[in-house]
């Protein structure tokens, strides 16, 4: 039997030197070995760096030296698991903690016991930027916070950010932000720079301009009076639930969502629903409202609307996750208590909230649009000029496309609107940057301002907002962190968009919902002095249910 030849380190060295440009051999080897070099207990970074330096001096031509380098890399080979994430965070943390010091990359690598060459390669591969660029960006972040939050002199700020030369600091700051430190301070005085902003978020917020919705001190309300009722638990058949909707109609609460067997938008994906006759405490058996058993069409998400005494439901058809194929309309037949199909239209518009009735009598659907069967990344609204849900809807784009001014694109730009007097405020989720956005319309949605940054600290999840019958406005969102472990209800003063109260609906640290790690994608409806809020709850990334929060508005 013929024995297969074992590939040696020298064979690898010869192969890479033959097949790769000599200046790229090192990067190719790091890629080849993946992240195994992060198993630092098995590698001598000083020895590795010394051999690489010798090899570079040889003009990248010494095969024996390269063979030895590969041997050192092999010594560090290990199963990495979460090590790449841990190392990246270790590098970020070390650089951030030592911004005031003039520490070189070589010193950083030595402090972390990592090869200098590898740390440069690894950081660039993971982040798309060099370590020196990252360090300068963190210095600019700190400088911007010092400029916006203190009245310190420029020289003092320069020193705190690791610059011994004020002129060089000013030169660098101007090059990276487009403004001198003093001009940046004066021209961004109204901008709120959230604690979770990074360098590019700060630049985008400064470019957009700002608007404030929060009082100087937002009163944190006790949520002991908020009632919580389970609506759906992950179960055999449907382990995944998402994008819920809720409405009150003739004394009954209607809730709906889309289900999947195991994972989001994979396999059989129907629209399901339940009803409650006792204010959310108990719910009827689940019913399937829309489905395609062939699994070619996915349904997502449902929203409700009431018009001329009838309850309607609109849902999206998709040919793939978030690829819009059609908009479908159903109406409740009250005799058999069943939603019945009305029409389907090839409108590539993804729904975000229940139907909104405008002061001019027209109806509005906030959402986002794309080409047919495409991914929707452009915020837009649908308007019914007749004020009827089953009539024609026309599209108005809020933005011309999904581009941000810094060249990034909006991703999942889910939107929700507040109508205050004659002004519409359309709040926009922003995933590519961490900047909370709002668009403003003075003509009931016919035209919109450019996006503005603002001070409500919602992050990386759907927002839901509206107006209560007493004239107050509300906004529900995940705030402060990116794991969606905190869901907050904001309440404004009457007839304003100045939010003065904050009610924490869910806080993962409180452990009042055992096993739930996140609570997100809220929707809401008001009835008889109570705000009924429905939200998706995560037990793990692939197991999701739904919870209903009942807020007695007289308590706040």
C-alpha positions as CSV (number, residue, x, y, z in Angstrom):
1,X,0.0,0.0,0.0
2,X,1.4,3.4,-1.0
3,X,2.0,5.7,2.0
4,X,1.0,9.3,1.8
5,X,3.9,11.7,2.3
6,X,3.6,13.8,5.4
7,X,3.9,17.5,4.7
8,X,6.7,19.1,6.7
9,X,7.3,22.6,7.8
10,X,9.9,23.0,5.1
11,X,7.4,21.9,2.5
12,X,5.0,24.6,3.7
13,X,7.8,27.2,3.6
14,X,8.8,26.2,0.1
15,X,5.1,26.3,-1.0
16,X,4.3,29.7,0.4
17,X,7.6,31.2,-1.0
18,X,6.7,29.8,-4.4
19,X,3.0,30.7,-4.5
20,X,2.9,34.0,-2.7
21,X,4.5,37.4,-3.2
22,X,7.4,37.6,-0.8
23,X,6.0,40.6,1.1
24,X,2.7,38.8,1.6
25,X,4.1,35.4,2.9
26,X,3.8,36.4,6.5
27,X,0.2,37.5,6.3
28,X,-0.6,34.4,4.2
29,X,0.9,32.2,6.9
30,X,-1.1,33.9,9.7
31,X,-4.2,33.4,7.7
32,X,-3.3,29.8,7.0
33,X,-2.9,29.1,10.7
34,X,-6.1,31.0,11.5
35,X,-6.1,32.3,15.1
36,X,-4.1,29.5,16.6
37,X,-1.2,31.8,17.4
38,X,-3.4,33.3,20.1
39,X,-2.7,30.2,22.2
40,X,0.1,32.2,23.8
41,X,1.1,29.5,26.4
42,X,2.4,27.5,23.5
43,X,4.4,30.1,21.7
44,X,7.4,32.3,22.4
45,X,6.5,35.7,21.0
46,X,10.0,37.2,21.5
47,X,11.6,34.3,19.6
48,X,9.0,34.4,16.8
49,X,9.5,38.2,16.3
50,X,13.3,37.8,16.3
51,X,13.1,35.1,13.6
52,X,10.6,37.1,11.5
53,X,12.9,40.2,11.7
54,X,15.9,38.1,10.6
55,X,13.8,36.6,7.7
56,X,12.8,40.1,6.6
57,X,16.4,41.2,6.6
58,X,17.3,38.3,4.5
59,X,15.1,39.7,1.8
60,X,12.3,37.2,2.4
61,X,14.5,34.5,0.8
62,X,15.8,32.3,3.6
63,X,13.8,29.1,3.4
64,X,15.4,27.6,6.6
65,X,14.4,30.7,8.6
66,X,10.8,30.5,7.3
67,X,10.7,26.8,8.2
68,X,11.7,27.7,11.8
69,X,9.0,30.5,11.9
70,X,6.4,28.0,10.7
71,X,7.6,25.6,13.5
72,X,7.1,28.3,16.1
73,X,3.6,29.0,14.7
74,X,2.8,25.3,14.9
75,X,3.9,25.3,18.5
76,X,1.1,27.8,19.2
77,X,-1.5,25.7,17.3
78,X,-4.6,25.1,19.5
79,X,-8.3,25.1,19.3
80,X,-9.2,28.7,19.8
81,X,-12.9,28.8,20.8
82,X,-13.5,32.3,22.1
83,X,-9.9,33.3,22.2
84,X,-9.9,35.6,19.2
85,X,-12.7,37.7,20.8
86,X,-10.9,37.7,24.2
87,X,-7.6,38.8,22.6
88,X,-9.3,41.6,20.6
89,X,-11.0,42.9,23.7
90,X,-7.7,42.7,25.6
91,X,-5.9,44.7,23.0
92,X,-8.7,47.3,22.8
93,X,-8.8,47.6,26.6
94,X,-5.0,47.9,27.0
95,X,-4.7,50.6,24.4
96,X,-7.7,52.5,25.8
97,X,-6.4,52.5,29.4
98,X,-3.0,53.8,28.3
99,X,-4.1,56.7,26.0
100,X,-2.2,59.3,28.0
101,X,1.0,57.4,27.6
102,X,3.2,57.2,24.5
103,X,3.2,53.4,24.3
104,X,4.4,51.8,21.1
105,X,2.8,48.8,19.4
106,X,5.9,46.8,20.3
107,X,5.4,47.7,24.0
108,X,1.7,46.8,23.7
109,X,2.6,43.4,22.2
110,X,5.2,42.7,24.9
111,X,2.7,43.7,27.7
112,X,0.2,41.2,26.4
113,X,2.8,38.6,25.6
114,X,1.9,38.5,21.9
115,X,4.0,38.5,18.9
116,X,4.4,42.1,17.5
117,X,4.0,40.9,14.0
118,X,1.0,38.8,14.9
119,X,-0.8,41.5,16.9
120,X,-0.5,43.8,13.9
121,X,-1.9,41.2,11.5
122,X,-4.6,40.0,13.9
123,X,-5.9,43.4,14.7
124,X,-6.0,44.5,11.1
125,X,-7.8,41.3,10.1
126,X,-10.4,41.6,12.9
127,X,-11.2,45.3,12.6
128,X,-10.1,46.5,9.2
129,X,-7.8,49.1,10.6
130,X,-4.3,49.2,12.0
131,X,-3.6,49.3,15.7
132,X,-2.1,52.8,15.4
133,X,-5.3,54.0,13.6
134,X,-7.4,52.5,16.4
135,X,-5.2,54.3,19.0
136,X,-5.6,57.6,17.3
137,X,-9.4,57.2,17.1
138,X,-9.6,56.4,20.8
139,X,-7.6,59.5,21.5
140,X,-10.0,61.5,19.4
141,X,-13.0,60.0,21.2
142,X,-11.6,61.1,24.5
143,X,-10.8,64.5,23.1
144,X,-14.3,65.0,21.8
145,X,-15.8,64.0,25.2
146,X,-13.5,66.4,27.0
147,X,-14.4,69.2,24.6
148,X,-18.1,68.6,24.9
149,X,-18.4,67.8,28.6
150,X,-15.8,70.0,30.2
151,X,-14.5,73.6,29.9
152,X,-10.9,72.5,30.0
153,X,-8.3,74.3,27.9
154,X,-7.1,72.7,24.7
155,X,-3.6,72.2,26.0
156,X,-5.0,70.3,29.0
157,X,-7.2,68.1,26.8
158,X,-4.2,67.4,24.5
159,X,-2.1,66.2,27.5
160,X,-5.0,63.9,28.8
161,X,-5.2,62.3,25.3
162,X,-1.5,61.5,25.1
163,X,-0.3,64.5,23.1
164,X,2.6,66.4,24.6
165,X,2.6,68.9,21.7
166,X,-0.6,71.0,21.4
167,X,0.2,71.9,17.8
168,X,0.5,68.3,16.8
169,X,-2.8,67.5,18.7
170,X,-4.6,70.3,16.9
171,X,-3.2,69.1,13.6
172,X,-4.3,65.5,14.2
173,X,-7.7,66.5,15.5
174,X,-8.4,68.8,12.5
175,X,-7.2,66.1,10.1
176,X,-9.5,63.5,11.6
177,X,-12.6,65.5,12.4
178,X,-12.5,68.3,9.8
179,X,-12.6,71.0,12.5
180,X,-10.1,72.5,14.9
181,X,-10.7,71.6,18.6
182,X,-12.0,75.0,19.4
183,X,-14.4,75.1,16.4
184,X,-15.6,71.6,17.1
185,X,-16.4,72.6,20.7
186,X,-18.4,75.6,19.5
187,X,-20.2,74.1,16.6
188,X,-21.3,70.9,18.3
189,X,-22.5,72.5,21.6
190,X,-26.0,71.1,21.0
191,X,-24.9,67.6,20.1
192,X,-25.3,64.8,22.7
193,X,-22.5,62.3,22.5
194,X,-23.8,59.1,24.1
195,X,-21.5,57.0,26.3
196,X,-21.7,54.1,23.8
197,X,-20.5,56.2,20.9
198,X,-17.3,55.4,19.2
199,X,-15.2,57.7,17.1
200,X,-17.1,57.3,13.8
201,X,-20.5,57.6,15.7
202,X,-19.3,60.9,17.1
203,X,-18.3,62.2,13.7
204,X,-21.7,61.2,12.2
205,X,-23.6,62.8,15.1
206,X,-21.6,66.0,14.6
207,X,-22.4,66.0,10.9
208,X,-26.1,65.4,11.4
209,X,-26.8,68.0,14.1
210,X,-28.8,67.3,17.2
211,X,-32.2,67.6,18.8
212,X,-33.0,66.9,22.5
213,X,-36.1,65.0,23.7
214,X,-35.1,64.3,27.3
215,X,-35.5,66.7,30.3
216,X,-32.2,67.4,32.1
217,X,-33.2,64.9,34.7
218,X,-35.5,62.1,33.6
219,X,-37.4,60.7,36.6
220,X,-36.8,56.9,36.9
221,X,-40.1,55.4,37.9
222,X,-40.6,52.3,40.0
223,X,-42.0,49.5,37.9
224,X,-43.6,47.5,40.7
225,X,-47.0,48.4,39.4
226,X,-46.3,47.0,35.9
227,X,-48.0,43.6,35.5
228,X,-46.3,40.9,33.4
229,X,-48.1,38.1,31.7
230,X,-46.6,35.4,29.5
231,X,-48.2,35.2,26.0
232,X,-46.1,32.5,24.3
233,X,-43.4,30.1,25.5
234,X,-41.0,28.2,23.2
235,X,-42.5,24.9,22.7
236,X,-42.3,21.7,20.6
237,X,-43.2,22.7,17.0
238,X,-42.4,26.4,17.4
239,X,-39.2,27.2,19.3
240,X,-38.9,30.7,17.8
241,X,-41.2,33.7,17.9
242,X,-40.6,37.2,16.7
243,X,-42.0,40.6,15.7
244,X,-45.1,40.8,17.7
245,X,-48.2,43.1,17.3
246,X,-51.0,44.0,19.7
247,X,-54.3,45.9,19.6
248,X,-57.5,46.3,21.6
249,X,-60.7,45.9,19.6
250,X,-64.2,45.9,21.3
251,X,-62.8,45.0,24.7
252,X,-60.6,42.2,23.4
253,X,-56.8,42.2,23.1
254,X,-55.5,40.7,19.8
255,X,-51.9,39.7,19.6
256,X,-50.0,38.2,16.7
257,X,-46.4,37.4,15.6
258,X,-44.5,35.0,13.3
259,X,-43.3,31.6,14.3
260,X,-40.5,29.4,13.1
261,X,-39.7,25.8,14.2
262,X,-36.1,26.5,15.4
263,X,-34.4,29.5,13.9
264,X,-35.4,32.9,12.6
265,X,-37.0,32.9,9.2
266,X,-36.0,29.4,8.4
267,X,-38.5,26.7,7.4
268,X,-42.2,26.9,8.0
269,X,-43.0,30.6,9.0
270,X,-46.7,31.3,9.6
271,X,-48.4,34.3,11.2
272,X,-50.0,33.2,14.5
273,X,-52.3,34.9,17.0
274,X,-54.1,34.7,20.3
275,X,-56.8,36.8,22.1
276,X,-57.3,37.9,25.7
277,X,-60.7,38.7,27.2
278,X,-59.2,39.7,30.6
279,X,-56.6,42.3,29.9
280,X,-53.8,40.0,29.0
281,X,-53.9,37.7,32.0
282,X,-54.9,34.7,30.0
283,X,-55.0,33.9,26.3
284,X,-56.9,31.7,23.9
285,X,-55.3,28.8,22.1
286,X,-53.0,29.8,19.2
287,X,-54.5,30.1,15.7
288,X,-52.6,30.2,12.4
289,X,-53.7,33.2,10.4
290,X,-51.4,33.0,7.3
291,X,-49.1,30.3,6.2
292,X,-47.4,28.6,3.3
293,X,-46.7,24.9,4.0
294,X,-44.4,24.6,1.0
295,X,-42.0,27.0,2.9
296,X,-41.4,29.0,-0.3
297,X,-43.1,32.1,1.2
298,X,-42.1,33.4,4.7
299,X,-44.6,35.7,6.5
300,X,-43.4,38.6,8.6
301,X,-44.4,40.8,10.4
302,X,-48.0,41.5,11.3
303,X,-49.5,44.9,12.2
304,X,-53.1,46.0,13.0
305,X,-55.4,48.8,12.1
306,X,-59.0,49.8,12.9
307,X,-61.1,51.5,10.2
308,X,-64.8,52.2,9.9
309,X,-65.5,49.8,12.8
310,X,-63.5,46.8,11.3
311,X,-60.3,45.3,12.6
312,X,-57.6,44.7,9.9
313,X,-54.3,42.9,9.8
314,X,-51.5,43.6,7.3
315,X,-48.6,41.1,6.9
316,X,-45.5,40.9,4.6
317,X,-44.7,38.0,2.2
318,X,-41.0,37.3,1.7
319,X,-39.1,35.0,-0.6
320,X,-36.1,35.0,1.8
321,X,-35.3,36.7,5.1
322,X,-36.1,40.4,4.8
323,X,-36.6,40.2,1.0
324,X,-40.0,41.7,0.5
325,X,-42.4,40.1,-2.0
326,X,-45.9,41.3,-1.3
327,X,-48.2,43.1,1.2
328,X,-51.3,41.2,2.3
329,X,-54.4,42.4,3.9
330,X,-56.8,40.5,6.2
331,X,-60.0,41.6,7.9
332,X,-61.6,40.1,11.1
333,X,-64.9,38.3,10.4
334,X,-66.5,38.7,13.8
335,X,-69.1,35.9,13.4
336,X,-66.6,33.1,13.3
337,X,-63.9,35.3,14.9
338,X,-61.4,34.6,12.1
339,X,-59.2,36.8,10.0
340,X,-60.1,36.4,6.3
341,X,-57.9,37.3,3.3
342,X,-58.8,40.5,1.4
343,X,-56.0,41.2,-1.1
344,X,-52.3,40.8,-1.8
345,X,-50.3,43.4,-3.7
346,X,-46.6,43.3,-5.0
347,X,-45.5,46.1,-2.7
348,X,-41.9,45.6,-1.4
349,X,-42.6,47.5,1.8
350,X,-41.7,46.0,5.2
351,X,-44.2,46.9,8.0
352,X,-43.0,48.3,11.4
353,X,-46.0,49.5,13.4
354,X,-49.7,49.5,13.6
355,X,-51.7,51.9,11.3
356,X,-51.4,55.5,12.4
357,X,-54.3,57.9,12.0
358,X,-53.1,61.4,11.1
359,X,-54.8,64.7,12.1
360,X,-55.7,65.3,8.5
361,X,-57.7,62.0,8.4
362,X,-55.2,60.1,6.3
363,X,-53.7,56.8,7.4
364,X,-49.9,56.1,7.6
365,X,-47.9,52.9,7.8
366,X,-44.2,53.4,8.9
367,X,-41.7,51.0,7.5
368,X,-38.9,50.5,4.9
369,X,-38.8,49.8,1.2
370,X,-36.7,48.1,-1.4
371,X,-36.9,46.7,-4.9
372,X,-39.3,43.8,-5.3
373,X,-37.8,40.7,-3.6
374,X,-35.0,42.9,-2.4
375,X,-33.7,43.8,1.1
376,X,-35.3,47.0,2.4
377,X,-32.9,49.6,3.8
378,X,-34.7,52.8,2.9
379,X,-37.0,54.3,5.6
380,X,-40.4,55.1,4.1
381,X,-44.1,55.5,4.8
382,X,-47.3,54.3,3.1
383,X,-50.1,56.8,3.1
384,X,-53.8,56.1,2.5
385,X,-55.3,59.4,1.2
386,X,-58.8,58.0,1.5
387,X,-58.4,57.2,5.1
388,X,-59.3,53.6,4.4
389,X,-57.2,50.5,5.0
390,X,-58.6,48.4,2.2
391,X,-58.1,51.2,-0.4
392,X,-55.0,52.3,-2.3
393,X,-51.7,53.1,-0.5
394,X,-49.0,55.3,-1.9
395,X,-45.3,55.3,-1.0
396,X,-43.3,58.2,0.3
397,X,-39.6,57.7,1.0
398,X,-38.3,59.4,4.1
399,X,-34.8,59.2,2.7
400,X,-33.8,59.0,-0.9
401,X,-31.9,55.8,-0.2
402,X,-30.4,54.0,2.8
403,X,-27.1,55.9,2.8
404,X,-25.8,57.8,5.8
405,X,-23.8,61.0,5.2
406,X,-20.6,59.2,6.1
407,X,-21.0,56.6,3.4
408,X,-22.4,53.8,5.6
409,X,-25.8,52.3,4.9
410,X,-28.8,52.0,7.2
411,X,-29.4,48.3,8.1
412,X,-32.8,47.2,9.4
413,X,-33.9,50.9,9.6
414,X,-37.1,50.1,11.5
415,X,-39.1,53.2,12.3
416,X,-41.9,54.4,14.5
417,X,-43.7,57.8,14.6
418,X,-45.1,60.3,17.1
419,X,-47.6,63.0,15.9
420,X,-47.4,66.0,18.1
421,X,-49.6,69.0,17.0
422,X,-48.8,69.3,13.3
423,X,-45.3,67.7,13.4
424,X,-44.3,64.1,12.9
425,X,-41.2,62.7,14.6
426,X,-40.1,59.5,13.0
427,X,-37.6,57.6,15.2
428,X,-35.2,55.3,13.3
429,X,-33.1,52.4,14.5
430,X,-29.5,52.6,13.2
431,X,-27.3,49.5,13.2
432,X,-24.4,50.5,11.1
433,X,-23.6,53.4,13.4
434,X,-24.7,53.7,17.0
435,X,-26.4,57.1,16.5
436,X,-30.1,57.2,17.3
437,X,-31.8,59.0,14.4
438,X,-35.0,61.0,14.0
439,X,-36.6,62.5,10.8
440,X,-39.2,65.3,11.0
441,X,-42.1,66.2,8.8
442,X,-44.2,69.4,8.9
443,X,-46.7,68.3,6.2
444,X,-48.0,65.0,7.6
445,X,-45.4,62.8,5.9
446,X,-45.3,64.3,2.4
447,X,-41.7,65.5,2.9
448,X,-39.1,64.8,5.6
449,X,-36.0,66.5,7.0
450,X,-32.6,64.9,6.8
451,X,-31.8,62.7,9.8
452,X,-30.9,64.3,13.1
453,X,-29.1,62.7,16.0
454,X,-30.7,62.9,19.4
455,X,-30.3,62.2,23.1
456,X,-32.6,59.2,23.8
457,X,-30.1,56.3,24.4
458,X,-31.8,53.6,22.4
459,X,-29.5,51.1,20.7
460,X,-29.6,48.3,18.1
461,X,-33.2,47.3,18.3
462,X,-36.7,48.3,17.2
463,X,-38.4,51.4,18.7
464,X,-42.1,51.7,19.2
465,X,-43.8,55.0,20.0
466,X,-47.2,56.8,19.9
467,X,-49.6,59.2,21.5
468,X,-51.9,58.5,24.5
469,X,-55.4,59.8,24.7
470,X,-54.4,62.3,27.4
471,X,-52.0,64.0,25.0
472,X,-48.8,62.5,26.4
473,X,-46.4,60.7,24.1
474,X,-44.6,57.5,24.7
475,X,-41.5,55.7,23.3
476,X,-40.4,52.1,24.1
477,X,-36.9,51.0,23.3
478,X,-33.9,49.0,24.4
479,X,-31.4,51.3,26.0
480,X,-27.9,51.7,27.3
481,X,-26.3,48.4,26.0
482,X,-26.3,46.2,23.0
483,X,-27.5,42.9,24.4
484,X,-31.1,44.1,24.6
485,X,-31.3,43.2,28.3
486,X,-33.0,46.5,29.2
487,X,-36.3,47.6,27.9
488,X,-37.6,51.1,28.9
489,X,-40.8,53.0,28.5
490,X,-40.4,56.8,28.2
491,X,-43.4,59.1,28.9
492,X,-43.5,62.8,27.8
493,X,-45.3,65.8,29.2
494,X,-48.7,66.5,27.7
495,X,-48.7,67.8,24.1
496,X,-44.9,67.8,23.9
497,X,-42.1,65.4,22.9
498,X,-40.2,66.3,26.1
499,X,-39.9,63.0,27.9
500,X,-39.8,63.3,31.7
501,X,-40.4,59.8,33.0
502,X,-38.7,56.5,32.3
503,X,-40.2,53.2,33.4
504,X,-37.9,50.1,33.2
505,X,-40.1,47.3,31.9
506,X,-37.3,44.6,31.8
507,X,-33.9,44.6,33.3
508,X,-31.9,41.4,32.9
509,X,-30.0,42.2,36.1
510,X,-33.3,42.1,38.1
511,X,-33.9,38.5,37.3
512,X,-37.7,39.0,37.6
513,X,-38.2,36.9,34.5
514,X,-36.2,33.7,35.1
515,X,-34.2,32.4,32.2
516,X,-34.9,35.5,30.0
517,X,-31.8,37.1,28.7
518,X,-33.2,39.8,26.5
519,X,-36.6,41.5,25.9
520,X,-37.0,43.5,22.6
521,X,-39.1,44.3,19.5
522,X,-41.9,46.1,21.5
523,X,-45.3,47.0,20.2
524,X,-48.1,48.7,22.1
525,X,-51.8,49.6,22.3
526,X,-53.7,51.8,24.8
527,X,-57.1,51.0,26.3
528,X,-59.0,52.1,29.4
529,X,-56.1,54.0,31.0
530,X,-53.6,51.1,30.4
531,X,-50.8,50.7,28.0
532,X,-50.5,47.1,26.8
533,X,-46.9,46.4,25.6
534,X,-46.0,43.2,23.9
535,X,-42.3,42.2,23.4
536,X,-40.2,39.2,22.2
537,X,-38.3,37.5,25.0
538,X,-35.1,35.5,24.5
539,X,-34.2,32.4,26.5
540,X,-31.3,31.8,24.2
541,X,-30.5,33.1,20.8
542,X,-32.6,30.5,19.1
543,X,-35.4,30.1,21.7
544,X,-37.9,33.0,21.9
545,X,-41.3,33.6,23.4
546,X,-43.4,36.7,24.1
547,X,-44.5,38.7,27.2
548,X,-47.2,41.3,27.8
549,X,-46.5,44.2,30.1
550,X,-49.6,46.1,31.4
551,X,-48.8,49.7,32.5
552,X,-51.4,51.5,34.6
553,X,-50.9,55.0,33.2
554,X,-52.5,56.7,36.2
555,X,-49.5,55.5,38.2
556,X,-47.1,57.6,36.2
